[in-house]
Every structure is written in C-alpha cells, then in structure tokens.
Amino acid sequence: MANNEAVLKMNGVSKTFPGVKALKSVDFKLRAGEIHALMGENGAGKSTLIKVLTGVEELDSGEIYLSGEKILAKSTQQAQELGISTVYQEVNLCPNLTVAENFYIGREPTRYGKINWKEINRSAEQALAKLDLKIDVKQKLENYSVAIQQMVAIARAIDYKARVLILDEPTSSLDKNEVEKLFIIMKKLRSEGMGIIFVTHFLDQVYEVSDRITVLRNGELVGEYEAESLPKIQLVAKMIGKDLDILSNLKKDANKEQNTNANDTFMSFNGVGHTGTIEPFDLEIRKGEVLGLAGLLGSGRSELARVIFGIDKADSGEIRVNDERANIASPIDAIKRGIALCPENRKTEGIIGELSVRENIILALQARNGIGKTISRKEQERIADEYIKLLNIKTSGKEQLVKNLSGGNQQKVILARWLATNPDLLILDEPTRGIDVGTKTEIQKLIIQFAERGMSVVFISSEMDESLRCCSRMAILRDGRKVAEICEDELTDRNVMKSIAGED
C-alpha cells in the first residue's frame, strides 16, 4: 500500500496555449504504492498535465521531481527511460505486428548483430506471465481483444522498469469482467510499490481502486483528498464547481417564460438505444421547452444526441415524431424531420474553415433541399445577411472565411446554419464552451427565446449554472444510461448532482 514517500512531485506547473491558460500553477503528488485518481471535466487540465509529465508538451514554468531527482522529459521515449509510462484508452501499439514485436519495438535484443527472435518471444511470454496472461506472443496483436492489448501495453510499461504508470481512461472499451481483471492487475502493481495515476470518468471505479483523488477544474488545482473521506456528491461538486455549503435553488432567469403549459410532445423514444454507446432509454421531448441532458464527461450525453440526430442509428426501440413512427437512420433523415444539431466540437464537426460565412450558413438548408434544388446566390446572400444581423455575428462581411472569426462567432455561424432550416427541434451540444461571457449570455437568451416561440431545444452543457438557467427539465445520464429525470419544481443543483453521483 501507499507510504508517505513521493515517487512523483509536480510543483507549480503552468502551461499556456494560444488564448488558453491550460494549467495554472498546479501541484500534484504521487506516492509509491498507491493508485491516485486524477479527476476533472473536459478542459480541466488532466490531459495537459499528463502531456507535460510525459514530454509531449513543454511546461512554461514549474518543477517535476521523480524519486527526489529533478527531471524534465523532452519526449515520451525519454519519459519511459526515466520510468514514466502511459497506457491510453486507444492502445498506441502496432496491431499489424506480433505481441512480442510490439513488446520490444525499438529495443530489440540482438545476437551476433542480428535480432534475437527467440529471446524476444521468450522474454515477452515471461513478462506477460507476471500479469497472469498466457497468450501466443507470435500472433499479431490485432487478433486479440482490446483488454488483452491493454494488458500487453501495461506489461511493456512494467518491463521498461516504470516507477510511474499512467492509465488514461483504460476501462472505457472494456466489459465488466475485463475491468475486474484490470483492477486485479492494478492492485497487484500497487502492492509491489508502483505509483499509478488513474484517469477515468467512472465514479464507481474511482472509489473501487483509488487511494487518493486529485481534482482539477479550468486548469487549476481544486484539491487533493483521501478517497475514503470524500463522498461521491462532494467529488461531483468539486469537479463542476459548486460549493455544497451554498447549494440552494437558483432563481430562474427573469426572461425565462418557456411554453411548457401545452405539454405537446414533439418527439418520443421508447427503449431506444445504440449498442456500445447508449443503453436503451425512454424520453419525451416537448414543444416549447429546453430539455437538459446532464452528466459527467463520458456519461452518454453526446451519444444520446447522436442517436436523436441519426449519426448513430438506433438498433433498438421505437422513435416517434409528432406521434408518428419515424425511422431516423441518418442525419439527412433527421433534417427532413425538422431536427438540427450543433455539435460539441465546432472545429472538427461544425465549421468548414475554408468556406465563407455565407457558405457555412446555407450548408444544412442546401443538404435538406437536395442537389436538384440549388439555392440561388441571391437567396444565399439574403439568408446570410438575415442571420448575421439576428445573431449579431461580428464579421467583416458574409464572404469572410469562417476560420478567421473568433470562437464565439464561429459558434453563432453554426447556430445560424441550423436556424436557417427552421427546425422544430434544436440540439445544442456545449454551445457556449470556450467563448467569452458576453457571447455566452447572448446565446443563452436566444435559447430561451427559441423555446418561447414553440421550438423544442435539447441543451447539453458542462456548466451547472448555465443548464439551470436555461432548462425547464433535465434527463440525467451516467455510464451510458439515462438514470433519472428531474422536472422544474425539483430542478436544483443539489438534486442534479445527487442523481449524477448516484445518491438518493
């Protein structure tokens, strides 16, 4: 078990990217013989801290000590040589090579100037046997499951004489039995004195194996805690930035007058799910309301939105639109049903940077109309002018390349694209992430106005206050399942966090 000896200390670590302070003087300590959970929502700084430690990114300021010796890895290879190894969710080995070849890639033992394949195969078998894994090391890695591939990666890290093992979301692709086997290995390594940094979004798993927990938020250290003395709801509160001592009902926005009296259902889901991403769920989306999807990173919020929009075709249950059975097998099916989606990642899934503001705005409308009904240039310009004015998009003109706009204005362009289709349902996945406070407030007001006019809105946000301001109802997700639904009368931050944490 853990002792007080710090195998790793990171003091005052800071890292800035253009326009973003990713880490702000963060301290982190890992003891020999402990499993230490590193927790935080998207953008908290977890990945950046790991990248700085492993030489992927260069720190701006701060100090790193390994077993009392000051270090500064310039590459992942150097980090491994120092004794710091990382195993990622997506195993970064070569699937087309054998298990043994992966094990010794870049450090093959030789004999008389030639690679000693007999020694490679024998040593790989011995290293895997230490983890109670007996497989044919001469087989290609791709022939084995993700769980075994991760075991190979872990065994390889141990063979590098790792003193620090970083497991970054290692259980996301594993089933229950595979997770249990991984935890047995982690506990075994802990008992042998290794320090393990465990990054995960599964709260139950954190408490099953972790000794201590460090929480980051917005690039800053929130605190370091003994796992046994930090209740789940307290952990959730620290991750999303709420102080339990001041939890109370937030006053709703004075302008919030959503049309929830009609209670007409626009879309309903009965036992709808998608294997591997979201378990079957029941849900109603009503006309004139903002329905929130709440949960921690990896809870299934975006996955549920993808099913609604047809990116991931539902493989179970029934979908109805305006009480008519609907087959939504693709985004174009959703668009034709009056459904729109502003995706979470505007850079990779939203804007097309080399196109103009005008061209980006008319994309969805043109897709709905089809190739045979081209929108005239005059009509394109009219639509672009209308939404540039409506959403107060700050641009030098409708022909400006959208990549040259600020993040907030890019977000408005994506919003304009979907509003131009006059949707009945607008799905907004993190629509205000990474934009300034003024623009964020504008978008929040627009969301409420859309609902007042009868539009259905599904709203996903990692910011609790924002969700509570905008939403009249919330569906709570955890580990790919819808676990609760909270109506307006009971919609408080405390109730939401209790549901997220799995507490009554």
Secondary structure as the mmCIF struct_conf table of DSSP 4:
data_model
#
loop_
_struct_conf.conf_type_id
_struct_conf.id
_struct_conf.beg_label_comp_id
_struct_conf.beg_label_asym_id
_struct_conf.beg_label_seq_id
_struct_conf.end_label_comp_id
_struct_conf.end_label_asym_id
_struct_conf.end_label_seq_id
BEND BEND1 ASN A 4 ASN A 4
STRN STRN1 ALA A 6 PHE A 17
TURN_TY1_P TURN_TY1_P1 PRO A 18 GLY A 19
STRN STRN2 VAL A 20 ARG A 31
TURN_TY1_P TURN_TY1_P2 ALA A 32 GLY A 33
STRN STRN3 GLU A 34 MET A 39
TURN_TY1_P TURN_TY1_P3 ASN A 42 GLY A 43
BEND BEND2 ALA A 44 GLY A 45
HELX_RH_AL_P HELX_RH_AL_P1 LYS A 46 LEU A 53
TURN_TY1_P TURN_TY1_P4 THR A 54 GLY A 55
BEND BEND3 VAL A 56 GLU A 57
BEND BEND4 ASP A 60 ASP A 60
STRN STRN4 SER A 61 LEU A 66
TURN_TY1_P TURN_TY1_P5 SER A 67 GLY A 68
STRN STRN5 GLU A 69 ILE A 71
BEND BEND5 LYS A 74 SER A 75
HELX_RH_AL_P HELX_RH_AL_P2 THR A 76 LEU A 82
TURN_TY1_P TURN_TY1_P6 GLY A 83 GLY A 83
STRN STRN6 ILE A 84 TYR A 88
BEND BEND6 GLN A 89 GLU A 90
BEND BEND7 LEU A 93 LEU A 93
TURN_TY1_P TURN_TY1_P7 PRO A 95 ASN A 96
BEND BEND8 LEU A 97 LEU A 97
STRN STRN7 THR A 98 THR A 98
HELX_RH_AL_P HELX_RH_AL_P3 VAL A 99 TYR A 104
TURN_TY1_P TURN_TY1_P8 ILE A 105 GLY A 106
STRN STRN8 THR A 110 ARG A 111
TURN_TY1_P TURN_TY1_P9 TYR A 112 GLY A 113
STRN STRN9 LYS A 114 ILE A 115
HELX_RH_AL_P HELX_RH_AL_P4 TRP A 117 ALA A 129
TURN_TY1_P TURN_TY1_P10 LYS A 130 ASP A 132
TURN_TY1_P TURN_TY1_P11 VAL A 137 LYS A 138
BEND BEND9 GLN A 139 GLN A 139
STRN STRN10 LYS A 140 LYS A 140
HELX_RH_3T_P HELX_RH_3T_P1 LEU A 141 ASN A 143
BEND BEND10 TYR A 144 TYR A 144
HELX_RH_AL_P HELX_RH_AL_P5 VAL A 146 ASP A 159
TURN_TY1_P TURN_TY1_P12 TYR A 160 LYS A 161
BEND BEND11 ARG A 163 ARG A 163
STRN STRN11 VAL A 164 ASP A 168
BEND BEND12 GLU A 169 GLU A 169
TURN_TY1_P TURN_TY1_P13 PRO A 170 SER A 173
HELX_RH_AL_P HELX_RH_AL_P6 LYS A 176 SER A 191
TURN_TY1_P TURN_TY1_P14 GLU A 192 GLY A 193
STRN STRN12 GLY A 195 VAL A 199
BEND BEND13 HIS A 201 HIS A 201
HELX_RH_AL_P HELX_RH_AL_P7 LEU A 203 VAL A 209
BEND BEND14 ASP A 211 ASP A 211
STRN STRN13 ARG A 212 ARG A 217
TURN_TY1_P TURN_TY1_P15 ASN A 218 GLY A 219
STRN STRN14 GLU A 220 GLU A 226
HELX_RH_3T_P HELX_RH_3T_P2 ALA A 227 SER A 229
BEND BEND15 LEU A 230 LEU A 230
HELX_RH_AL_P HELX_RH_AL_P8 LYS A 232 ILE A 240
TURN_TY1_P TURN_TY1_P16 GLY A 241 GLY A 241
HELX_RH_3T_P HELX_RH_3T_P3 LEU A 244 ILE A 246
HELX_LH_PP_P HELX_LH_PP_P1 ASN A 249 ASP A 253
TURN_TY1_P TURN_TY1_P17 ALA A 254 ASN A 255
BEND BEND16 ASN A 261 ALA A 262
STRN STRN15 THR A 265 HIS A 274
TURN_TY1_P TURN_TY1_P18 THR A 275 THR A 277
STRN STRN16 ILE A 278 ARG A 286
TURN_TY1_P TURN_TY1_P19 LYS A 287 GLY A 288
STRN STRN17 VAL A 290 ALA A 294
BEND BEND17 LEU A 296 LEU A 296
TURN_TY1_P TURN_TY1_P20 LEU A 297 GLY A 298
BEND BEND18 SER A 299 GLY A 300
HELX_RH_AL_P HELX_RH_AL_P9 ARG A 301 PHE A 309
TURN_TY1_P TURN_TY1_P21 GLY A 310 GLY A 310
BEND BEND19 ILE A 311 ASP A 312
STRN STRN18 SER A 316 VAL A 321
TURN_TY1_P TURN_TY1_P22 ASN A 322 ASP A 323
STRN STRN19 GLU A 324 ARG A 325
BEND BEND20 SER A 330 SER A 330
HELX_RH_AL_P HELX_RH_AL_P10 PRO A 331 LYS A 336
TURN_TY1_P TURN_TY1_P23 ARG A 337 GLY A 338
STRN STRN20 ILE A 339 CYS A 342
BEND BEND21 GLU A 344 GLU A 344
HELX_RH_PI_P HELX_RH_PI_P1 ARG A 346 GLY A 350
TURN_TY1_P TURN_TY1_P24 GLY A 353 GLU A 354
BEND BEND22 LEU A 355 LEU A 355
STRN STRN21 SER A 356 SER A 356
HELX_RH_AL_P HELX_RH_AL_P11 VAL A 357 ASN A 369
TURN_TY1_P TURN_TY1_P25 ILE A 371 GLY A 372
BEND BEND23 LYS A 373 LYS A 373
HELX_LH_PP_P HELX_LH_PP_P2 THR A 374 SER A 376
HELX_RH_AL_P HELX_RH_AL_P12 ARG A 377 LEU A 390
TURN_TY1_P TURN_TY1_P26 LEU A 391 ASN A 392
BEND BEND24 SER A 396 SER A 396
TURN_TY1_P TURN_TY1_P27 LYS A 398 GLU A 399
BEND BEND25 GLN A 400 GLN A 400
STRN STRN22 LEU A 401 LEU A 401
HELX_RH_3T_P HELX_RH_3T_P4 VAL A 402 ASN A 404
BEND BEND26 LEU A 405 LEU A 405
HELX_RH_AL_P HELX_RH_AL_P13 GLY A 407 LEU A 419
TURN_TY1_P TURN_TY1_P28 ALA A 420 THR A 421
BEND BEND27 ASP A 424 ASP A 424
STRN STRN23 LEU A 425 ASP A 429
BEND BEND28 GLU A 430 GLU A 430
TURN_TY1_P TURN_TY1_P29 PRO A 431 GLY A 434
BEND BEND29 ILE A 435 ILE A 435
HELX_RH_AL_P HELX_RH_AL_P14 VAL A 437 GLU A 452
TURN_TY1_P TURN_TY1_P30 ARG A 453 GLY A 454
STRN STRN24 SER A 456 ILE A 460
BEND BEND30 SER A 462 SER A 462
HELX_RH_AL_P HELX_RH_AL_P15 MET A 464 CYS A 470
BEND BEND31 SER A 472 SER A 472
STRN STRN25 ARG A 473 ARG A 478
TURN_TY1_P TURN_TY1_P31 ASP A 479 GLY A 480
STRN STRN26 ARG A 481 CYS A 487
HELX_RH_3T_P HELX_RH_3T_P5 GLU A 488 GLU A 490
HELX_RH_AL_P HELX_RH_AL_P16 ASP A 493 ALA A 501
TURN_TY1_P TURN_TY1_P32 GLY A 502 GLY A 502
#
